[in-house]
Amino acid sequence: MEITDTPPADIQQVRVTTDGSKASISVDGTDYSRVVSGYTIHQQAGKPADLVIQFAQGRTSPDFDGHARVTVGVPYEPGPAAARFLSAIDAGLLEKAALARPDMDGGPHGFMKAVLAQLQQWARGEFDQAQETS
C-alpha cells in the first residue's frame, strides 16, 4: 500500500495500549477502538510519529470533531518501481544471463521467456553468483 498525505497539521495526542491480543487507540482522549480494524505507527528519530488508522468496514466514528494529520492508504501502483528497476539493468548482462539459463528452450519466444524469467528472478533479489562472475 502506498501512502499519500496532506501537509502537516496540528499534532494530536495519541495513546495506544495493548494487552498482547487487543489494542486500545485514543486520539486526544477520544477512544476509537470500536471502529478501528488496524493501525500502523511510523516514526523517524527526532520527528513526530505518524499514525495511520484503518477503520473497520461499515463503521464510522461520529464523535470526532477537530483537526488531524490525515493519511490515506491507496492501492500500490508498481509502474514507477518497475521503471526504476528496469532502468538499472545492464542490457549486456541481461542478455548473457538469459542465454545461460538452463531453462531456456528453443521453442517459440524461448529467448524472451528466458529474459522475462531472468528479470523476475532479479526482481525477487535472487542473483546467481556464477552468472555474475563469468
N, C-alpha and C positions, 0 to 999 in steps of 0.2 A: 504494500500500500504506500502510495506517495502522499505526503502531507503538504497541504497548502495552508498558508496562514495570513492573517491580517497584520497590519503594522502593530507594534507593541501597544497594549492598552495598560490600564492600571493593573498592578499585580494584586491578586486575590489571595486571601488566607486559605490554604488547603490543608486538610488533615485526613490522612489515610491510616486507618488502623486495621490490623488483621489478626486473626487467631490461627492462621495457618491454612484454613479452608475457606473462610469468608472474609471479605473486606468491607469496611465502612468508609464512605467517602463523604466529606462535608466541604463545602466551599463557603467561606465567610460565615460559618456557623450553621448553614442550612444543609441537612443530611439528604444526599441524593442516592443513597444506597439502593432504595427500592426501584429506581428507574435505570440503574446502570448495569450493563451486561459485561463491561470490561473497561480497562483503563491502561494507559501507558504513561510513565513518567520518564522524562529525559532531562538530564541536567549536565551542562558542561561546567567545569571548575570555574568559580568566580562569577557565574551568571545565574539568574533566577531559573528555577525549574519550569518546564513546560508540561502541562497535564493535558492529555487527550482523553476525553471521556466518550465512550461508546454507549449510547442509550439503548435499552432493551427494546426490541421490536414491539410496536404498538403502545409503548409507554412514553409519556411525556412528563415534563415537570412543570406544573402550572405555578409553582411557588417561587420561581427565580425572577428577581427584578433587580437589575443592576448591570454593571459593565464587567466584561471579562475578555481576556485574550482568547479569541476564537480560533480553533484549529480544526480543519475539516479533512477527513480522510477521503481520498478519491482513488478510483481504480488505477493501478500501476500501468503506465504505458512503456513498453520495452523499447520503442524506437530509438530514443536518444542513447540509451545504454548500448544497444546493438550497434549504433553508428560509431560510438567511441571505441567499442571492441574491434569492429572491422577496420577502422582507420589505423589501428595499431598493428595490424597483421602485415608481415613481410611476405609479399607475393611469391618470391622465390622459395622461401622456407615452406610456405603452404603447399606449393606445387611439389616440392621434394618430399614432404611428409605424406601427402596424399598418394603419390606414386609408390611410396614404400609401404603403404598399408597392406597388411596381409589379407584383409577382407575385400580388397579391390577386385572387382570381376571385370571380364571383358565384354559384358552384356551392354545393352543399350544404356547410355548415360552413366556407364560404370565410373568414369573419371569424376564426373560431377557428384555422383553419390559419395565417392571417396572424399572429395573436397568438403562436402557438407558434413560427413561423418567426422572428419578431422576438425572442422570448426566447432562442432558440437562438443567434441572431446576437450578442446582447448577452452571453450566457454565454461565447462564444468571444472576447469582447473586441473585437468588430467594431462600431464606432459610426460611423454615417453623420452627419457633421458638419452636413450640410444639414438633416436632420430635427431635430437637437437645437436648432438656432438659429432655425428657422422657427416 
